[in-house]
């Protein structure tokens, strides 16, 4: 069985995924890294050259592939839940755990990141996070089989909560 980590950017999916995989002897796979590897260019370059739709198509292909594997900790991109077909693919052999965080904490954690293009051009970073998170909250809630609020937890505490959820 896989552990599938969903949530907005900055909620800890990558760092927690690596730690959980190490502690459980599993393999951690970043969906975004797999997409970049296959495309041979960065995510901002994919979006700039081909648009968000092409990126989401690539994300769906990776979700289907990883959903058929076993013993993985899958670090998804924050928008993986925007395509309904990704969910059954990831749930087929996985427990979906939503790592949550407030807008203020997300902004604090990722405000200087450059690995992802803007999702809502013309907005401030905080406005973008708030707007996109508000739109995605019902999707995360509908998909998640477990939820962990990461706002006040250390990396170790979040990893332990994920492991506990997985073992239930």
One Martini backbone bead per residue (centre of mass of N, CA, C, O) as a GRO file, in nm:
protein
  168
    1UNK     BB    1   0.100   0.034   0.018
    2UNK     BB    2   0.033   0.370  -0.008
    3UNK     BB    3   0.138   0.707   0.043
    4UNK     BB    4  -0.069   1.003   0.006
    5UNK     BB    5   0.028   1.338  -0.037
    6UNK     BB    6  -0.169   1.618   0.032
    7UNK     BB    7  -0.157   1.967  -0.063
    8UNK     BB    8  -0.035   2.250  -0.029
    9UNK     BB    9   0.200   2.442  -0.055
   10UNK     BB   10   0.391   2.419   0.247
   11UNK     BB   11   0.287   2.152   0.423
   12UNK     BB   12   0.529   1.906   0.385
   13UNK     BB   13   0.538   1.674   0.175
   14UNK     BB   14   0.840   1.637   0.106
   15UNK     BB   15   0.974   1.613   0.386
   16UNK     BB   16   0.782   1.401   0.501
   17UNK     BB   17   0.810   1.187   0.283
   18UNK     BB   18   1.109   1.125   0.329
   19UNK     BB   19   1.086   1.046   0.629
   20UNK     BB   20   0.877   0.822   0.607
   21UNK     BB   21   1.026   0.643   0.408
   22UNK     BB   22   1.272   0.594   0.585
   23UNK     BB   23   1.119   0.475   0.839
   24UNK     BB   24   0.958   0.245   0.642
   25UNK     BB   25   1.117   0.150   0.380
   26UNK     BB   26   1.047   0.342   0.150
   27UNK     BB   27   0.950   0.516  -0.143
   28UNK     BB   28   1.006   0.839  -0.259
   29UNK     BB   29   0.774   1.033  -0.468
   30UNK     BB   30   0.786   1.299  -0.689
   31UNK     BB   31   0.577   1.419  -0.914
   32UNK     BB   32   0.723   1.674  -1.008
   33UNK     BB   33   0.999   1.540  -1.062
   34UNK     BB   34   0.894   1.342  -1.275
   35UNK     BB   35   0.798   1.555  -1.474
   36UNK     BB   36   1.066   1.701  -1.515
   37UNK     BB   37   1.224   1.458  -1.613
   38UNK     BB   38   1.043   1.400  -1.866
   39UNK     BB   39   1.053   1.698  -1.992
   40UNK     BB   40   1.339   1.856  -1.932
   41UNK     BB   41   1.180   2.073  -1.757
   42UNK     BB   42   1.036   2.298  -1.587
   43UNK     BB   43   0.739   2.393  -1.473
   44UNK     BB   44   0.741   2.685  -1.575
   45UNK     BB   45   0.817   2.594  -1.866
   46UNK     BB   46   0.577   2.421  -1.926
   47UNK     BB   47   0.363   2.643  -1.886
   48UNK     BB   48   0.481   2.851  -2.086
   49UNK     BB   49   0.491   2.652  -2.345
   50UNK     BB   50   0.198   2.464  -2.280
   51UNK     BB   51   0.051   2.488  -2.018
   52UNK     BB   52  -0.152   2.368  -1.771
   53UNK     BB   53  -0.281   2.131  -1.921
   54UNK     BB   54  -0.021   1.976  -1.982
   55UNK     BB   55   0.068   1.940  -1.694
   56UNK     BB   56  -0.189   1.785  -1.601
   57UNK     BB   57  -0.149   1.550  -1.795
   58UNK     BB   58   0.120   1.457  -1.673
   59UNK     BB   59   0.011   1.414  -1.387
   60UNK     BB   60  -0.191   1.191  -1.459
   61UNK     BB   61   0.012   0.986  -1.566
   62UNK     BB   62   0.167   0.962  -1.297
   63UNK     BB   63  -0.067   0.877  -1.117
   64UNK     BB   64  -0.127   0.612  -1.264
   65UNK     BB   65   0.148   0.482  -1.230
   66UNK     BB   66   0.179   0.500  -0.913
   67UNK     BB   67  -0.098   0.353  -0.842
   68UNK     BB   68   0.038   0.064  -0.945
   69UNK     BB   69   0.212   0.074  -0.712
   70UNK     BB   70   0.434  -0.008  -0.429
   71UNK     BB   71   0.570   0.126  -0.145
   72UNK     BB   72   0.486   0.439  -0.141
   73UNK     BB   73   0.569   0.785  -0.121
   74UNK     BB   74   0.348   1.040  -0.229
   75UNK     BB   75   0.436   1.353  -0.369
   76UNK     BB   76   0.226   1.585  -0.443
   77UNK     BB   77   0.073   1.815  -0.597
   78UNK     BB   78  -0.149   2.063  -0.506
   79UNK     BB   79  -0.338   2.008  -0.790
   80UNK     BB   80  -0.422   1.702  -0.817
   81UNK     BB   81  -0.738   1.751  -0.728
   82UNK     BB   82  -0.844   1.895  -1.001
   83UNK     BB   83  -0.842   1.597  -1.112
   84UNK     BB   84  -1.056   1.342  -1.077
   85UNK     BB   85  -0.880   1.102  -1.210
   86UNK     BB   86  -0.652   1.097  -0.986
   87UNK     BB   87  -0.788   0.966  -0.740
   88UNK     BB   88  -0.831   0.665  -0.815
   89UNK     BB   89  -0.535   0.618  -0.881
   90UNK     BB   90  -0.423   0.685  -0.585
   91UNK     BB   91  -0.638   0.496  -0.423
   92UNK     BB   92  -0.600   0.203  -0.525
   93UNK     BB   93  -0.300   0.193  -0.336
   94UNK     BB   94  -0.398   0.427  -0.117
   95UNK     BB   95  -0.336   0.664   0.134
   96UNK     BB   96  -0.499   0.972   0.190
   97UNK     BB   97  -0.309   1.260   0.302
   98UNK     BB   98  -0.379   1.568   0.455
   99UNK     BB   99  -0.184   1.855   0.450
  100UNK     BB  100  -0.229   2.122   0.663
  101UNK     BB  101  -0.263   2.491   0.628
  102UNK     BB  102  -0.238   2.807   0.667
  103UNK     BB  103  -0.191   3.087   0.498
  104UNK     BB  104   0.029   3.211   0.680
  105UNK     BB  105   0.214   2.960   0.680
  106UNK     BB  106   0.251   2.923   0.381
  107UNK     BB  107   0.374   3.197   0.320
  108UNK     BB  108   0.616   3.168   0.510
  109UNK     BB  109   0.734   2.903   0.365
  110UNK     BB  110   0.699   3.009   0.024
  111UNK     BB  111   0.755   3.315  -0.070
  112UNK     BB  112   1.059   3.241  -0.213
  113UNK     BB  113   0.966   3.060  -0.422
  114UNK     BB  114   1.041   2.931  -0.784
  115UNK     BB  115   0.910   2.642  -0.883
  116UNK     BB  116   0.635   2.805  -0.929
  117UNK     BB  117   0.388   2.936  -1.084
  118UNK     BB  118   0.146   3.133  -1.113
  119UNK     BB  119  -0.216   3.104  -1.061
  120UNK     BB  120  -0.284   3.436  -1.014
  121UNK     BB  121  -0.251   3.680  -1.190
  122UNK     BB  122  -0.220   4.001  -1.016
  123UNK     BB  123  -0.155   3.894  -0.739
  124UNK     BB  124  -0.079   3.848  -0.446
  125UNK     BB  125   0.053   3.600  -0.274
  126UNK     BB  126  -0.160   3.590  -0.049
  127UNK     BB  127  -0.406   3.600  -0.236
  128UNK     BB  128  -0.345   3.347  -0.392
  129UNK     BB  129  -0.346   3.145  -0.163
  130UNK     BB  130  -0.632   3.206  -0.061
  131UNK     BB  131  -0.786   3.150  -0.324
  132UNK     BB  132  -0.685   2.863  -0.390
  133UNK     BB  133  -0.747   2.732  -0.118
  134UNK     BB  134  -1.051   2.783  -0.119
  135UNK     BB  135  -1.102   2.613  -0.377
  136UNK     BB  136  -0.956   2.338  -0.263
  137UNK     BB  137  -1.073   2.244   0.010
  138UNK     BB  138  -1.312   2.059  -0.086
  139UNK     BB  139  -1.124   1.863  -0.235
  140UNK     BB  140  -0.950   1.768  -0.004
  141UNK     BB  141  -1.186   1.671   0.175
  142UNK     BB  142  -1.303   1.458  -0.031
  143UNK     BB  143  -1.027   1.283  -0.057
  144UNK     BB  144  -0.954   1.246   0.226
  145UNK     BB  145  -0.878   0.998   0.485
  146UNK     BB  146  -0.677   1.206   0.614
  147UNK     BB  147  -0.580   1.458   0.869
  148UNK     BB  148  -0.313   1.718   0.898
  149UNK     BB  149  -0.210   1.970   1.105
  150UNK     BB  150   0.098   2.170   1.052
  151UNK     BB  151   0.131   2.446   1.197
  152UNK     BB  152   0.235   2.321   1.511
  153UNK     BB  153   0.436   2.122   1.374
  154UNK     BB  154   0.679   1.924   1.333
  155UNK     BB  155   0.824   1.720   1.123
  156UNK     BB  156   0.826   1.476   1.315
  157UNK     BB  157   0.524   1.495   1.395
  158UNK     BB  158   0.407   1.457   1.114
  159UNK     BB  159   0.539   1.188   1.049
  160UNK     BB  160   0.409   1.037   1.287
  161UNK     BB  161   0.114   1.087   1.199
  162UNK     BB  162   0.136   0.937   0.932
  163UNK     BB  163   0.221   0.663   1.044
  164UNK     BB  164  -0.025   0.623   1.223
  165UNK     BB  165  -0.238   0.635   0.995
  166UNK     BB  166  -0.119   0.395   0.833
  167UNK     BB  167  -0.149   0.179   1.081
  168UNK     BB  168  -0.474   0.176   1.122
   0.00000   0.00000   0.00000
